[in-house]
Amino acid sequence: MPRATLAREVARLKARKPSVRRSAVPPDRVEFARRLLGIEPDDWQADFLISDATRVLMNCSRQSGKSTVAAIRALHEALTKPGSLTLVLAPAERQAQELFSKVAGFYGQLAQRAPSPDSDRKTGMALANGSRIEALPGSSDRTVRGFSGVSLLIVDEAARVLDDLYFAIRPMLAVSRGTLMMLSTPYGKRGVFYEAWTGAEEWDRYEVPATECPRISAAFLAEERRSLPEWVFRQEYLCSFEETEDAVFTTEMVDGAVSPDVKPLFEANAPRGAA
């Protein structure tokens, strides 16, 4: 090959943006966050990224970094598992778009290493390796039916997700045996997130109050405590499940009124007309 032609070919190859091959993305998610995204995870975030648990609950203060670490996990899943499907679900479309925008933003940081996605939309993207990430509003179970083979299912603001919606999405993991993550700030002693957090089912649980977040100052929290009703402050910043605003009787009052020693007036399966 003539020297001039060889020089042009070398220059052309140097100018090309190398693509992200599967081997180029570290299997270690903490290393992925640090080296490729420039993010130094908090201790709890590092623990979460290291974990391979398939059922995860994050009960976290506002602005504690739960959406950021979930977005890191979603992008890593798509890049390292060709053909995988990741769903981001939230009670409203705007909330689902907000978490997805973090995923898209991280992908943009890989621009020097990654090709543009085959599809790049406000609510989803399809990558060259066949993986997809889709953001869905959870206003109704009818809006999410039809998906299957889900590798990673992220439910944001899970405390505000309707119970029927939660029951509709779990079967998406039946065949794929994928990962279910629910992240939220508490919203009353009600709903599937509260039941999961306080129940006996095995979940990998993370509780992160604002007092443990290095980016939230003590001075800010003191100001918020003075400005907000105490129950609101505990709910938004201290991971506390408070009574719902419209509750006539507290959870403790209802639980205290029920006793296994008292025989019910009517048996649930008693034949009609039986005494």
N, C-alpha and C positions, 0 to 999 in steps of 0.2 A: 504494500500500500504506500503511495507517495506520502512524503513527510507532511505536506500541507493538508492532505486529506485526513491523515491521522490526527493532526492537531485540531482540525475542525470537529472531528468525531469526539475527541476527548472533551473539547469545550461544550459540545452538545450534551454529552452525558452529565457533565458537571452542572449544567443549567437545569436539567430535569429535576423535578421534586420527587424524591424517593417516596414510594408508597409505604403505608404501614402494613407490613406482613405480620402474620400471627406471631411469628417468633420475635418480632421487634417490640411487641407489647409485653412487659414483664408479667408473668403469672402472679407475682406478688402484688396485691392491690395497693399496699402502702408504698411500695417502690414506684408503682405507676403514678400515684398521686404526687409523690415527691419529685420524681425525675422528669416525668413528662408533663405534669400539670403545674408544677411549682407550688404545690400546697403541702404544708406541714400539718398533718392531722393532729387534733387534740388526742389525749390518751384514749378516751372512750371511742373516738372515731377510728383510731388505729386498731383497737380491739375488735370493733365491728368489721373493719375491712379484712382483718385476718380470719375472722370466723367464717366457717362454711355451713352454719346453721341454715336450715331451710324454712324455719319459722321465726320471724324476728319482730319484736315490738320495740318501738322507740318512743318513750314518754318523755318529751323534751320541752324545755322552755322555749318561748319565742326567741328567735335570733341565736339559737345555740349551735346551728350548723347541721341540723338533721337533713335538710333538703340538699345541702351541698354534698354531704357524704353519700346520700342516696343517689344523686346524679353521677358521682364518681363510679359507684357500683354499677349503675345502669350502662354507662359507656364502656366500662371494662368488660361487662358481660357481652355486649354486642361485638366488641372487637376481638375477643378471645374465643367466642363460640359461634363460628360461622353458621348461618341459617337459623339463629335463635330469634325468638320473639320476646321483647320486653314491653310490658304495658305499664303506663303511668296513669293512675286513676285518682281523681279528686272529686269532691262534691260539686264543683262548678268548673266550667271550661277554663275560666281565667286562672284558677288555681292549678289545673293540670298543665296549662301552657307555661305557667311560671316555673314549675319544676323542670319541664322539658326544655325551657330556654337555658337553664343551667347546663343541661346535657349538651345542647347545641353549642353553647359558649365554650365548654371544655373541648368539644370536638374541633372548634375553630382554632383553639390554641395548638392543635396538632397539625395545622395547615402546612407546615414545612415538612411534615412527615407523612401526612395522609392525603389521599385524593379526595376530591369533593364527593359527598354522598350521591348515590344515584338519584335519590329523591330527597329534597330538603324543603320541608314545609313548616308552618307554624305549629303544627300539632303532630309532627312525626318525621322520620327519616328512614330511608332504606340504604344500607351500606353495600359496597361492592362485593362483600363476602356473603351476601344473602341475608344478613341480619336486619331486623327491623326494630325500631323503637316508636311506639305510638302513645300519644297522650289522649285520654278520653274523659269527658265530663261524666260524673256519676249522678246526674240528676234523676235517673231512672234505670232500673235493671234492663229495660228494653234497649238502651243505648250501648250496652256492652256485650250483649249476647252475640254469639257467632264466632268468637275467638276461641281457639283451642291450641294445644301444644305450647303453652306459654312457659318460657324458661324462667322469667323473673317478673313478678307481679308486685308493683309498688303502689300502695294505697296511701296517699298524702291526706293530711287533715282527717285521719281515719275516725276520730271521735265524732265527726259531723257527717259521716257517711251513713246512709240509710241501711237498716238491717237487711232489708230485702235485697239490696244491691250486693252486700257482702255474701249473702247466701247464693246469689247468682254467679259470683265470680270464682268461688272456690273450686267448682268442677273443672275450670280451665286448667287446673294443675293435676287432674286425675291421671292422665296418661304420661305427661311429661315429667311428673314428680318434681316440678319446678319449685322455686323459692317464693315465699309470700312474705312481704315486708309491710308492716303497718306503722306509720309514723304520725305523731300528732302531739299537740298540746291538749290537755284534758278539756272536756266539755261536759261536765256534769256526771253524775253517777247513773249512767244510762248507756245503752248501745253496745255494739259488739266490741269496740275498743276497750271500754271499761270492763266488760265481762271477760275478755281475754286477759287483760292485765291482772285482774283479781282472781281469775279462775285457776284451776289445777292443771290445765293443759300445758304441755311442754312448749315453751317459747324461749328464745334467746332474748332476754329483756335488758333494755338500757334506759336508765333514768338519769336525766341531765338537767338539774335545776340551774337557773341563771347564776346562782352563787358559785357554780363550778365552771362557768364559761369565762375564759380569760379575756374575752373581748367585751364583756359587760362589766362596767365599773361598779364598785360599791356605792359611789356617789349617785350614779344614775338610778340604781335600785332603791336607794333611800328616798330619792325624789318621787319615784313611782309609787312607793308605799304610802307616801304622804298624800298623793294625788288621787289614788284609786281606792275604791272600797276594798276592805281587807280580803274578802272572798275572791274578788277579781284578781288581786295581786297574787294570792296563793295559787290560783288556777293558771294564770298566764306565765308566772315566773318560777313557781316552786313545785310544779308538777302535781298539784293537789287536785283530786277529783272532788269538786264541790257539788252541793245540791243544785239541781236545775232551777232556773229562775221561776218557773211556773209550778213548782212542786208544793202541794198543800201539806203533805206529810213527808218528813225526811226518810231517807233510806233506813236509818237506825230505828225510827218509829215503826216502820212497816215490818222490819225484821224482828223487832221486839214483840210485835203482836202475833207472831206465828210461833206455835209450839208443837213439837212432835208428840207431846203428851195429850193433846186435845184431839179427840176423834172428830173428823169432819162430819157436818150434818148430812152431806150427800156424797156417796161414793162416786168417783168419776165414771166407772163402768157399770154402775148399778142398773138393772133392767127397769124400764119405765113402769111406774106404779109400785115399785118395791119400797118398803118403809125404810 
